[in-house]
Amino acid sequence: MLRKRKENKSGKQQTDTLHHFDYQFIDELKSVPIFVTLEENKDYLKHLFADCSDFVIREFTIEGGISAIIVFVDGMVNTQFANEAMKSLMILEGHEQLIDAIVEATLPISQTQKTDNYSDMLISILSGDAGLIVEGNNQALLMGIRGMEKRSINEPETESVIRGPREGFVENIRTNTSMIRRKLKTPHLKMKPMTIGRESNTSIVITYMDDIADPEIVKEVLRRLEKIDIDAVLESGYIEEFIQDSAYSPFPQLQYTERPDTVAAALLQGKVGIIVDGTPFVLIVPFVFTDILQSNEDYYERFQISSLIRILRYMFMVLSLLTPGLYVAITTFHQDLIPTSLLLSIAAAREAIPFPAVVEALIMEITFEGLREAGIRLPKTIGSAVSILGALVVGQAAVQAGIVSAPMVIVVSLTGIASFTIPRFNGAIAIRMLRFPIIIAASIFGMYGILITVLIIIGHMANLRSFGIPYLSPLGPLSVGDLMDTAVRPPLWLNKHRSYFMPVQDSIRLGDELPAEIKEQGGQKGETIHHEKEDDTL
């Protein structure tokens, strides 16, 4: 039932019946049919969108005196196309009023859809389409004439590359799907639409390769998404928190990206993408720990430099996680591990410091995190300058004031730089968070505290799953065939198979002829090219 709330004389709310239907939830509007009488439709829409200044109901007359209305949200449709549609109907020959005849013979709109209920009609209109209702029809015509303002395609700021595509996703879901479609021009690329959010009715698209992706993973993604019942989904982060396997783990179990090439590469590995309208960040599942240290640019540069950079990332990830804790443990409990000359230098630097090493580390780490956050939140023109200047000034002033020692400033600076080498921002956040319990454990138990904490972290990751895939794959459980593309990046012509730890329908991604020729010759020698002998005469 459509009910409208109003207050009675005693001030209490009571329910009034309006046209015998209930519009509290848009799902219930599926039982509300399009009325045959145009006046009933017009009154119903006016009641439904009372006090909505952006909702437009434009009345006009089809040639021959047939009444019609076109309804849309101002600012979300292309008004030129709307005017063309009305103009074509106003000069309609033959005095047609049936929706089928209008679609087939008259309307100059390529994207049209018919509906007989208000649920589909309103979701479409609130998404940017226009609705046409003609007197005497119990169906409405939905016209795809969206014309919303949207941000132009730019280079993504969170995933910049030296070599690679410069385009990034935007907030418009159709633009994003088209960018993926341009990368993968095949009918095997599937895009299933969904709507989530009782009030926002946010459009979502689940994309995958139906000849590669495991159908069970696709079903699981759809099952988890269908269970979400929330008033609004404003960003893909809402989706991430609802569908991740372990809600309390600091490690990310879903990848997000602004880059279409990253999504295309993930789909070719058998993964599933989740595109959310209103955000440029697309989710990718499943996601394992080794993905944190891999960048799409690894496959655009030559494999030698990409492998060296990957090894460097692993080294700096360990430094980012353990360096402050190791400094605290060694200076507090294990001074005998430090060479005598270095020990004397550290002791001289810490002589006037009133705090123990753990307090020093916590002060500097918290200050560094605060400066990093301030640099992000400030306007771009001054953010980087303030963060760099703040780090220099605060660090130097803290050393001169005797609050922290110079070696601690060096350790924290090295730690901060090391964390910037991690390509995935959500993975770097997890490492930054885990740094603090390691520092505290090191201050209490020394090296044993660091060892125990690291073992607990590894045990936690070993128990994690991302849509059924072990989080430490291919390291645990061990997948020997995938180790070649973990710490190093093999040549593309040797990477014949997709990941073994990922269940896929087709594991072969490369033919045999060219790799065999490259291995036999050591490359493409050009030995079949015959050059004409040059004439020495002038």
Steps between C-alpha positions, in 0.01 A plus 500: 500500500618852420478694824562861577575599859336803650439628850157485657355757737671342802841533336541125443580363157233308319495321167298626207429288194597657170387319185513176702878461483806532731812692392712466812738265317561503129494119485134508593432710191533190286137434587405851389399489132511787253147644493310511172369848578764770457350720772541221758865456404562872524336531843687197628837635388427842651418342836801272480743783423341777703752774596750372240590806295731303269231253391340617174159395363462653152155477348452516124256386231571252225356609163135408498433614856652202685635606840841385623759587764875466512659473845868536590739640759639838403876490453514124436365486142607648170230764453573528127410133449192545720386793284561300182291213637208731584528675164482172309188402693329836455515465122411129502311400188218249523408608853667197660475464872610141561842473662611219268420705189676807641818303568507328163410790271539839659734547795859601401653333805712186462495386864143432610335262741139434595373438851161442657585585864622802692797325663696454176387837372614699804834323533568578135391865529701555819802354321477763226253366242173666394157339517219546248136426592227528236126517567332162465810287556576285802871504411764771531789549260848554648737699280877480545587867457730546798702819498643540851812707558798279567872531561721456198737202478835585658807318621431329836681675782524200734664269243733708289735323259798595288406264218143394439151635421421843646124455529316437823146420603248777572181514708271402210440124486431489125823680424686250717342195335582641156865547600524133599316395182758688291774291663321166453309498171335161539148373568649286778526816711178495703353787700211415733307799642370526855345768719588537870373753752143558612531877460796546266412218252866495404576327171764227519651290222672164558746435218693183415615280212253215469753275321769551767348583841388218729116498504503420873691820579259702286204344683657576837555864404137532392377323815687736732390809311135393498507470880591868548203692638594859581344840447775629267826400333702817439839345422650160425643495854147423625496188283852398607414489869187293445645227277854447634570163662652624827344818636761561774820436305727801432598349165297591189318204344371696200703708259381839380638684200441805283664348194307319221812307395535360853138379492544350153814312610320371811203376295739311273635325811152373585411766756172692533458879492233698687425843348302740719328808363619827653862401569811454284622208714418153364525197730678180392460158664664270601805685638809341655795641693750485214273731295582779749859511372422475128434791269347498154810685379706187574364352176564810290873527569762238410499204735854557635426842651151392609647204690759718675233750601279222637786365713561856620134530601517182708814626675351839576174345619698306762690818591175695532354240731799413722752788504357702794442184702852373432650833608298496823588136574873539430548827690295374797599132538761392247774767501762230448376458140614852412864567401684691772558817298136516393386423855705789636354732235142398585568527873640850456196604294260361763690628803280807554170335392262465798282231340565131438537384140141373476358843595730663245379262230134551581538881508673510163273242335182677611642838395600361160155349445341832598717690252418250225127534568527879505677496165216295351216713639648841425449661155738352243682828443620517860455144626832357382692813605349498849564127555865519385567823689323367808708182500826693469412766755341266755777242469781751534329687783427176688868397478627842614250508786619161622160332464614235250840389376636545151526119436128467575418774247705309241324171580152651477585683176632178345185320613276764344688493169485119495121501544463722189647224281195274555282541187162424664396773741272272704789255543732779615240603759500148646881504532489842667241379752693184591816700563366625835433160668846386385659806666314433825589128495865588434506737798372224733661178371773619264576285196279224638206743497563587135527131407181405683305793350619419147400133546156609620462723192608220265264256674215748464570544128519122455145473635363775276301428185386726220195342339636156579857570382770471773639845571867392491470330159719398329734483802262314728375257393804479276435525126837446333376596155396846621824585683653614171267802497518591869828653619621544140324568173572242228509589130154515349588231249577258784182576694283252311249406772269700720546474876470139615355595841207676329225263379437589134331337205787563256853500645686561172563863414776473239576301187805275455654609170646841584638409847675194349656717228615763753656235726672328206647818351537701822265759352387613156827530308374627167719246319250468217542865398720531190664837433597617154874561453558874484653649187833663584490721193360852519 
